[in-house]
Amino acid sequence: MHPNVSKRFDRWYERLTLPRAVATVISVAFILVLVAGALERIVEPEVFTSLGTAYWWAVVTVTTVGYGDIVPETTGGRLVATALMLTGLGLIPTLTSVTVAVLIGKRTRAQQEQLDRQGGEHAAALERIEAQLTEISAAQGGRAPEAG
């Protein structure tokens, strides 16, 4: 990975929260809609008579609703549609899955760190108890404490 991309990904990863994850997925979908809608308007101006119509078609297509009220008629338009469909079907769920995996990983690490911290506290407490038992045993002349 390019160093700059790697730094950006690391920064995104460190800052990732559930709202940012949702915003990332929505942003990617939004960009797909903007690009595909604009391309369809350019490729097939007779079918997509306005930018609004082209964006409506792109939203319907990327969400896999597919009303069929507006459809590309030329090879170029269908290529744009195919790219949008495959990207929408592949990229958005993949991005969502990766984001969820990152969030789960961060939560798991935080829980493990908490468990490690608690384990350290417990170990320190046990050491103090053992030291006190050693002192008590020494004070009794090396005899084991009597059972209650």
Secondary structure, DSSP 8 states (H G I E B T S, - for coil): --HHHHHHHHHHHHH--HHHHHHHHHHHHHHHHHHHHHHHHHH-TTTS-SHHHHHHHHHHHHTT----SS---SHHHHHHHHHHHHHHHHHHHHHHHHHHHHHHHHHHHHHHHHHHHHHHHHHHHHHHHHHHHHHHHHHTTS------
